[in-house]
Amino acid sequence: MQSDKRTLKDLSFMGNDAHGTVLNLIDRCNTFAGRAMLIRQIYNSPKSFELLCEQQEVIKYWARNTSHWSDTITNGTLVMLEKFYESADNYSSHPGGIGIFSGKVFQKIFNRNEYFFTQFSLSHLSDFLTGCKNFTTLLHYPTALPNKLKTVFEEMEIALDHRLVPELIAINKETSFRDLARLSFHARREMKANVQKLTDCYAQLDTWHSLAQATLEHHWHFPELLPQDKICFDAKELYHPLLTQAVNYDLNFSAGKSFMILTGANMSGKTTMMRAMGISALLAHLGMGVPATSMRISFLQGLITNMHVEDDLIKGESFFFAEVKSIKHTAEAIASDEPHLVLMDELFKGTNVHDAYECTKAIVEGLLLHPNHIMVLSTHLHEVAHHFEHHTGLSFYCFTTSLGHDGNYEFSYQLKPGISDDRIGYKILVKEGIVAILNNTNKKSSE
């Protein structure tokens, strides 16, 4: 599933506030290398249904076999290895001479920095190789390994097949500086490619393990994945994972009923529901669990959102024109038959009500010509919904608002079938005291 920065920002998946993002919920990586790979996978998840199923099987494996994870490797280990291979040692040829034969005491006194750097670096290299070796032992466990995981372990096993590995793993506090210097010299010159390959493999394992850990931690459930020709988004008790008191939604999109018109007053919950859909779809396409008790979803080529649109003063583009460009991007993306999830929130807010109605109506008519996509369009223009309410290719759901005789209102945030005609904009102004403030200000100025 392809997604861009704007979509990830619309869904609060990634952003400047790291603690208020979905990334913060799923990043359980031990290393920065693992986190960097996780971010790359968020932008470019598996490109086919088959690859996605393979990735889900790997994440399920780590969720079932938490005890098989080796915690020998830390972020400090990888940072130290990077410094080790970036730094130059003082030997252009094999280390020797009186300094080497003088032992630890001589080195600690006269080459203190070099001694401790060499010892510290090789101890981390030893830990790293040991941790990688622990992973490869899983190749010989009776538990069956997913093919994708087995391939990574086999790549690690090949990279570990080097003459220096047994000696490096055996390093301890009693290892002489002569041996450390010799191993440092040869490890720098012979094993850089091997260590880089092992680092890449570990980063991939770290990413998969992170997604499994997050699934278990949040008590999410693995979705059932379907091929892309089975248009489906069927979720039970789906919720927005960033909300502490989230309301659940039951949703069902299928062939012939894959386009929803969503109505309701401002603040009633429309945007939150669509974000919950987008987040869960993206999580599913990473191969991990989703915030729902159950979910069936077909493989989707992309995720497109039209939620947070901004004008561009530098380019001289108005808010309305920015909206037009955004919907044009959506139209171009869904021109192909490859299925997408399209989430459109309150289109054409940058123009008058009449234009907004005409533009939204035209967009709905055009979108109906592309039934291979799963689409949700929210609007507070209930006139648009009523215009299409007898169309068999559309489903209509809403969020209703309870209005009291005293002017108060209350949101249930419960998704219901039908069309909402609620309008509470003026009531919100009154309740927040804005009308009273302005009226009082006017009275004082006239006195």
Long-range contacts (C-beta under 8 A, 24 or more apart in sequence): 1-45, 1-281, 1-282, 1-285, 1-300, 1-301, 1-302, 1-303, 2-43, 2-44, 2-301, 2-302, 2-303, 3-42, 3-43, 3-282, 3-302, 3-303, 4-43, 6-305, 6-308, 7-278, 7-303, 7-304, 7-305, 8-42, 8-43, 9-308, 10-275, 10-278, 10-305, 10-307, 10-308, 10-343, 11-275, 11-278, 11-279, 11-282, 11-305, 12-242, 12-275, 13-42, 13-279, 13-282, 14-39, 14-42, 20-242, 21-242, 22-241, 22-242, 22-279, 22-282, 22-283, 25-214, 25-218, 25-241, 25-242, 26-210, 26-211, 26-214, 26-283, 26-286, 26-288, 27-210, 27-214, 28-209, 28-210, 28-211, 28-213, 28-214, 28-217, 29-206, 29-207, 29-209, 29-210, 30-71, 30-73, 30-74, 30-75, 30-206, 30-209, 31-73, 31-74, 31-75, 31-77, 31-78, 31-202, 31-203, 31-206, 32-75, 32-78, 32-79, 33-78, 33-199, 33-202, 33-203, 33-206, 34-202, 34-203, 34-205, 34-206, 34-207, 34-210, 35-210, 36-203, 37-203, 37-204, 37-206, 37-207, 38-207, 38-210, 38-211, 41-207, 41-286, 42-282, 42-286, 45-282, 45-285, 45-286, 45-287, 46-285, 46-287, 48-299, 49-225, 49-226, 49-227, 49-228, 49-299, 52-225, 52-285, 52-287, 52-299, 53-225, 54-146, 54-147, 54-148, 55-148, 55-208, 55-286, 55-287, 56-222, 56-225, 56-287, 56-288, 57-146, 57-147, 57-148, 57-287, 58-146, 58-148, 58-149, 58-208, 58-287, 59-208, 59-211, 59-212, 59-215, 59-222, 59-287, 59-288, 60-146, 60-212, 60-222, 61-145, 61-146, 61-149, 61-212, 62-208, 62-209, 62-211, 62-212, 62-213, 63-212, 63-215, 63-216, 63-222, 63-289, 65-143, 66-212, 66-213, 66-216, 68-138, 68-141, 68-143, 69-209, 70-131, 70-134, 70-135, 71-131, 72-127, 72-128, 72-130, 72-131, 72-134, 73-127, 73-128, 73-131, 73-132, 73-202, 76-124, 77-124, 77-127, 77-128, 77-131, 78-128, 78-199, 78-202, 80-120, 80-121, 80-124, 81-121, 81-124, 81-125, 81-128, 81-195, 81-199, 83-121, 84-121, 84-124, 84-125, 84-188, 85-188, 85-192, 85-195, 87-117, 89-118, 89-184, 89-185, 89-188, 90-114, 91-181, 91-185, 94-182, 94-185, 95-178, 95-181, 95-182, 95-185, 100-177, 100-178, 100-181, 101-178, 103-176, 103-177, 103-178, 104-176, 104-177, 107-177, 115-177, 118-177, 118-180, 118-181, 118-184, 119-177, 119-180, 121-184, 122-168, 122-171, 122-175, 122-180, 122-183, 122-184, 122-187, 123-171, 125-168, 125-171, 125-187, 125-195, 126-168, 126-169, 126-170, 126-171, 128-195, 128-198, 129-160, 129-165, 129-168, 129-169, 129-198, 130-169, 131-202, 132-156, 132-159, 132-160, 132-198, 132-201, 132-202, 133-160, 133-165, 133-169, 135-202, 135-205, 136-160, 149-208, 152-201, 152-204, 152-205, 155-197, 155-201, 156-197, 156-198, 156-201, 156-202, 159-194, 159-195, 159-197, 159-198, 159-201, 160-194, 160-198, 162-190, 162-191, 162-194, 164-190, 164-191, 208-287, 211-286, 211-287, 211-288, 212-288, 214-288, 214-289, 215-288, 215-289, 218-289, 218-291, 220-283, 220-288, 220-289, 220-290, 220-291, 220-292, 221-289, 221-290, 221-292, 221-293, 221-294, 221-295, 222-288, 222-289, 222-290, 223-280, 223-284, 223-289, 223-290, 223-292, 223-294, 223-295, 223-296, 223-297, 224-294, 224-295, 224-296, 224-297, 225-284, 225-297, 225-298, 225-299, 226-296, 226-297, 226-298, 226-299, 227-298, 227-299, 228-298, 228-299, 228-300, 228-301, 228-338, 228-339, 229-298, 230-255, 230-298, 231-255, 231-258, 231-298, 231-339, 231-372, 231-374, 232-296, 232-297, 232-298, 233-258, 233-277, 233-281, 233-296, 233-297, 233-298, 233-341, 233-374, 234-295, 234-296, 234-297, 235-277, 235-280, 235-290, 235-292, 235-294, 235-295, 235-296, 235-297, 236-292, 236-293, 236-294, 236-295, 237-292, 237-293, 237-294, 238-276, 238-277, 238-280, 238-290, 238-291, 238-292, 238-295, 239-276, 239-291, 239-292, 240-272, 240-273, 240-275, 240-276, 240-279, 240-291, 241-276, 241-279, 241-291, 243-272, 246-276, 246-291, 247-413, 247-414, 249-273, 249-276, 249-415, 250-415, 251-277, 251-415, 253-374, 255-371, 256-371, 256-392, 256-393, 257-393, 257-395, 258-371, 258-372, 258-373, 258-374, 258-375, 259-367, 259-368, 259-371, 259-374, 259-375, 259-376, 259-377, 259-393, 259-394, 259-395, 260-375, 260-376, 260-377, 260-394, 260-395, 260-396, 260-397, 261-364, 261-377, 261-379, 261-384, 261-385, 261-388, 261-394, 261-395, 261-396, 261-397, 261-419, 262-376, 262-377, 262-378, 262-379, 262-397, 262-398, 262-399, 263-378, 263-379, 263-380, 263-382, 263-385, 263-396, 263-397, 263-398, 263-399, 263-419, 263-420, 263-421, 264-378, 264-380, 264-398, 264-399, 264-400, 264-401, 264-420, 264-422, 265-380, 265-399, 265-401, 265-409, 265-411, 265-420, 265-422, 265-423, 265-424, 265-425, 266-380, 266-424, 266-425, 266-428, 267-411, 267-428, 268-399, 268-400, 268-401, 268-411, 268-413, 268-420, 268-422, 269-399, 269-411, 269-413, 269-415, 270-345, 270-346, 270-378, 270-399, 271-307, 271-345, 271-378, 272-413, 273-399, 273-415, 274-305, 274-307, 274-343, 274-345, 274-376, 274-378, 275-307, 275-343, 277-341, 277-343, 277-376, 278-303, 278-305, 278-341, 278-343, 281-341, 298-339, 299-339, 300-339, 300-340, 300-341, 300-374, 301-336, 301-338, 301-339, 301-340, 302-333, 302-338, 302-340, 302-341, 303-340, 303-341, 303-343, 304-329, 304-330, 304-333, 304-334, 304-340, 304-341, 304-342, 304-343, 305-342, 305-343, 305-344, 305-345, 306-330, 306-342, 306-343, 306-344, 306-345, 306-347, 307-343, 307-344, 307-345, 309-350, 311-350, 318-350, 319-349, 319-350, 320-348, 320-350, 320-351, 321-350, 322-350, 323-347, 323-348, 323-349, 323-350, 327-363, 331-366, 334-367, 334-370, 334-373, 335-370, 337-372, 338-372, 339-372, 339-373, 339-374, 340-373, 340-374, 341-373, 341-374, 341-375, 342-367, 342-373, 342-374, 342-375, 342-376, 343-375, 343-376, 344-375, 344-376, 344-377, 344-378, 345-378, 346-378, 346-379, 346-380, 347-377, 347-379, 353-381, 356-381, 357-381, 357-383, 357-384, 360-384, 361-387, 364-388, 368-393, 368-394, 380-423, 382-419, 382-420, 382-421, 385-419, 386-419, 389-419, 403-427, 407-431
